[in-house]
Amino acid sequence: MNKLMSLENFKCKLIPLTPIHIGSGNEIEPYDYVIKKGIFYRINSMDIFEKLSEKEQEIFTSKIEEGIFEFRTYMRDIYKEEFGYIYKSSVDKNFESRYTQKLSGAKLRNDDAEFVVKEFMGGLKGKYIAGSSLKGSIRGAFIFNELPEKVEYKLERDTNKKTMPINLYDFGKPVTNKKAKNNMDKSFDKEAFKMKTLTPFTDPFKRLTITDSLEYNNVTKIADCIRISRDKTSNIPKRGSSETLEVLKSKYVDNEENILEFNMSIRFMEKNGGVNLLNNYYDGSDNKKRPLIENILTFDQGPLLDAVNNKSKAIIEEEKAFYTNRIMNVEIQNFYKKLEKELEQCEEELNSAIIRIGKGCGFATFTHFLKSNNCKDKSLHSASRVLAEGKYPMGWAKIVIEQN
């Protein structure tokens, strides 16, 4: 590329390999959906009311007055697909069975809360993956890949708390607030980018744009996502807390290769001319207050994919060790062997990568934990994992990048 700045555009695909959940922030109450014959119908009760006869509307109103539990059972009994729905989805058989068994038996508020569903991000036309989620994962992987093998910070457990995340320490100094943590993250960014000065204008990832995916129908299902831990004495897996999440259906779990399309663009900046361009941008009356920009980072899609694959490889090794040494789950171990082969194929193809996104992906996925000085200290590793339907690791996907 001879031009000082040029724009490359790419058509991209994301293929979920295991269940993925990226929340909309909304919770679907049990009276806002019904489940019939393996199908989850997201409904609007008032729309259904308008379609009832006058006599049926009187019964509808009386059921509301009886209370939430009676009303949701009534809605399930009278509902039929021709009444309409906002959208429909598949549902995990275990959740449907529990829903059916307890539908008429809930007496306490906690019984009803058990059936609240956390909704996947969506729009008027369907569900989508936010570009910010993909960009954040790619940026994090790139920084992780560029950092040295031993990052100069430690992870120390807060003895007053039993759960992760744990306190972050930078050169022995405790990071106790968000501002201090952000400053530490910036120091890692500058080290990875090999830049003495990093501003929003000079940040190389400002030149990377990733759009939200297109919106799709019939790509999600409802699943129980369960935290699995181990008994410290017997090493036997035990079930912990659970959430009901709307997740993307996936290749390895549902035997469905759903493809979510999105676009990516990279504004390539030639190194020497780019430095002059940025310094000229800052040239002005306050130039003395601006540190001189001596270097910039420029990249194309190749290094980005390599970085994503390299971090995924490190996470897979961490996961394999967890399930081998702590929870002897052969099915999950076999899954990671299969995922390793998929990763090898991506490295051969040169235009694809294995990425992990969304809820339940674990502490190592969203931090530089695997490069910290004391990451081999077993006491610092999370003693639990979140598994969809109690047996599927969450958040794995394949991305494919093609020239536009």
N, C-alpha and C positions, 0 to 999 in steps of 0.2 A: 504494500500500500504506500503510495507516494504522497498522497494528500495529507495535509496537517491533521485534519479531522474528517472521518468518513463514517457513515452509518451502515451497519449490517443488520438485516432483519431476518428472523428465523420463525418458521412454523414449528410448534412444539406439541408434544403429546405427553400426557401423564396417564399411566396405567396402574391402578391400585393393585398391589400384590397381596396385601392383607388389609383388614378393616382400618379405615381412616376416619377420624372425627375432627372436624374443625367447627367449633361451635358458633352459632349465630348470637348467642347470649339469651335466647328464648327458651323457656321451658314449656312443654306441652302437657297440660293437665289431663288427667284421665277422662274428664268429660268433654275434652276437645278432640278425642279420637275414639274409634272403635276398631276392634280386631275381629275379622270374620274369615274363616277358611284360609288362614295363613296370610291374610292381607291386612295391613295397617292402613286405615283410612283417616286422614287428617280432615276434620269436618268443622263446619260453622253451624252451631246449633240453631241459630236464628234463621239461617237460610232454610234449614230443614223444617222449622216451625211454619214458615210461609207456605210450604208445600202440603201441609196437613189439612184435613177437613176441619170444620168448626168443632165437631165433637172431639176429634183427636187433639186439637189445640187445647181444649179444656183439660184433657188428661195430661198433656205435656206440661201445662202450667201447674197442675196439682203435684206432679212428680218433682218439679223444681222446689215447691214448698215443702216437700217431705225431706229434702236434704240432698247433698252431693252424691252420697253413696247410692241411694235409690235412683237418682236421676241418671247416673252413668250406666247402671244396669238396664234401665228403661231404654236409653238411647241405643245400647247394643242390641236389645231385643227387637226394636222397631226398624232399625236402620237397614236400608237396601241401597245398592249402588246407584240406582236411578235417582235417588235423592240428591246425588252430587257430592263432591268432595273437593277440598283444596288441592290435595295430591294423595297418592297412595304409594305404599312401599311394601317390601317383603318384611317378614318378621321372624326372629329366632324362635324355633319351636319351643325351647324351654321357657322363654318369656311368655309366649302365647298360652302355654299350659298353665303357668302360674297365674296369668291374667284371668283365664277362664275359671280356675278353681276358686280364686278369691274375689271374683267380681261381685258376688252377692253377699260375701261374708265379711267385708270390711266394716268395722265398727268404730275404729279410732282413727284420728287424723294421720298417725304414722302409717297405718295400713294403706291409706290412699296415697301418701307421699311415695310409697314404694313403686308406684306406677307412673311417676312423673318422667317424661322423656326429654332429654336435652337435644334440641334440634340442631341439625347440620345447617351450615350457612347456605342461604338460598335467596333467589329473587322471584320475580313474577313468573318466570318461565321454567324455573327448576333450580337444581342445586349446582353450586360451582365451587372451585378452589380459588381462594384469594391469591392474587399475584404477590402480595406482601408476605404471605406464608412461604411461598416458594423462594422468593428473593432472600428472605431472612435465613432460610436453611442453606442456600447456596453461598451466601456471604459468610456465614458461620463456618461452613466447611472450608472455604478458601482460606480464611484466617487460620483455622486449625492446621491446615496443610502447610502453611508458610511459617508457622511458629517452630522454634527449635524443639527437639525431643523432650527437653526438660524445661518447662515454663517456670519462671521464678515466682511462683506463688504457691501457697499451701491451702489445702482444704481442711478445716478443723471442725469437728462436731461441736455444736452448742450443747453442753452438758445439761442445760436446763430444758432441752427439748428432746423428745424421743424420735422425732421424724425428720426427714430431709425436707427442704434443702438445708444445707449446713452453712455456717459462716465462712465467708471467704477472707483469706488473709493475703496481703501483699507485702512481701519482704518482712514478715513477722508482725505487721501492723494490722490490727483488726479492721475489717470493713463492716461498719455497723449501720450504714444508711445507703439509700439508692444513689445519692450523688457521688459518694466515695466509690461505689461499685462501678458507676458509669465512667469515672475517671480512670479506674483500673482497666476497664474494657478498652478505653481509648488508647492506653499505653500499649496494649496487646495489638490493637489495630495498626498503630504506627510502626511497631516492630515487624508485623507481618507485611505491611506495605512498603517497608524500608523508607519511610518518610519521617523527617524531623517535625514537620508541621502537617497537621491534618485538620481541615475545616470542611464544612458542608460543600464548599465549592471545589475543593481539591480531592475529596473522597472519591476514589475511582469507581465505587459502586453507584455513584450518582449518574454515571454514564451507562448503567445497566437498567433497562426497563423491562419489567415482566407484567403482562396484563393478567387480569382475572381470567379464568377459563370461561368458555361458553357455558350456558346453563343447560342442564340435562334433566330429563324426567326418568324415573324408573332405574336409577343408579344407586339407590340407598336401601338399607334395611334397618330394622330395629334390633339391637343386640344388647344383652347384658355384658358389661365390661367389669371384670372382677379383679381385685387386687389379690395376688397370690403371694404368700410368704412361706416361711419354713419354720418348723419347730426346731429350736436350737439344739435340743437334746436328741431327738429321733431323726432329724433332717427330713421329716415327712412333710409334703406340701399341705398347706392349710389355706382355706378361703377366708378372705378378709372382707372389707367393704366393697360395695358394688354400685355401679351407676347404670342406668339404661340410656344408651346413646343411639342417635341416628348416625349410621356409619356408611361409607361407600362400600358397595359390594366389590369383591375382589377375585383375582385370578386363582389364588391358592385355596381360598376358603369356599367360594361360591362357584368356582369353575366358570367365571364370567370375565372376559377380558374387556372391561369397559374402558373407553378412551375419552379423556377430557382434553380438549384442544385449547391451547393458549398461544400467545405470541411473545417473542423476546427480541429486544433490539440492543445492540452494543454500539456506542459511539466510540470508535477507535481514535485514540489521540497519539500521534507520533511523538516519541519521547523528547527529543531536543527542542523541536518547535513548540511542543506542548508546555515545556517549562517556561519558555519565553512568553507564550500566550498568557499563562496564569500570572506571571510576574507583571506583565503589562496591565492585566486586569486590576491588580492591586496598586499600580502606580498612580500616585495622587498626593494630595496635601498631607495625608496621614501615612505616607509610605514608610516613614521611619518607624512607625509603630507596628508595621507588618514584617514578620520574619521572612527572609528571602527563601523562596521555594527553589530547592536545589535538585529535586528529583520527583518524578511522578511514576505511578504504576499504570501500565496499560496491559490489556489482556484480550483474548478472544474466547470463543466457546470451548476450545480444546482444554486449556488450563482449568476452566471452571468445572468441566466434567471430570477431569482427572482428580481435582480436589474433592468433589462430591463422592467419587468412588473410593478414594483413599480414606476419607472419614468413615464411610459406611463399612469399609473393611475393618477398621479399628473397632467400631461399635459391634459388628458381628462377632469379632474375637471376644469382646467383653461379654456378650450375651451367651456365647457357647460355653465360656468358662463358668458363668453363673448357673446354667442349667446342668452342666456336667458335674460340678462340684457341690451344688447346693440342692437343686431340685432335679431328681433323676427322671426327667420327662423325655422319653424316647421320641415321641411325636414331634415335640418342639425342636429337639436336636436334629431330627431328620429334615425339618423345615429349614433350619439354618444351613444344612449341607446343600439343600436345593437352592437356597438364596445365594450361596457362594458360587455355585455354577452359573446362576443368572448374572452375577457380578463379573465373573470371568468373561462371559459372552459380551457384556457391555464394554469391557476393556478392549476386546477384539474389534467390536463394531466401531469404536471411536466416536460415535455420535449419540451415545446413550449412557445413562448412569443410574445407579440405585440410590434412592434418597429416602430419608425418613422425616415425616412431618406429622403435625397434629398432636392431639391429646394422647397421653399414655406412652409416649416414646422414651421417657426416662431421662434422668439427670445428665448422663453422659452425652446424649444427643444434642442438647441445647447449650452445652458449656464446653470449655477446653479441659474438662476434668481428666480425660485420658492422657493429657500431656503434663499434668501437674506433678510436682516433685514427689508427692506421697500417694499417687493414685494406686500404687501396688499395696498400700496398707488396706488389708481386707476389711478392717473395721469401718472404713469410710464408704464402702460400697453399699448401695441400697440393698436391703435384705428382702425386697419385694419387687414384683413386676405386675403391670396391668395387662390382662389377657382378655381379648374379646371371646365371649362364650366360654371363658375359663381355660382356653387352650390355644389361642392364636395371638402371637405378638402383634402389637398394633403399629400402624403408621408407615409401613414399607410400601414403596411405589417405584416404578421405573419411569424415567423421563427420556424422551427421544427428541433430539433437536435436528431439524432439517433446514437447509438453506431456503429462504423464501424466493 
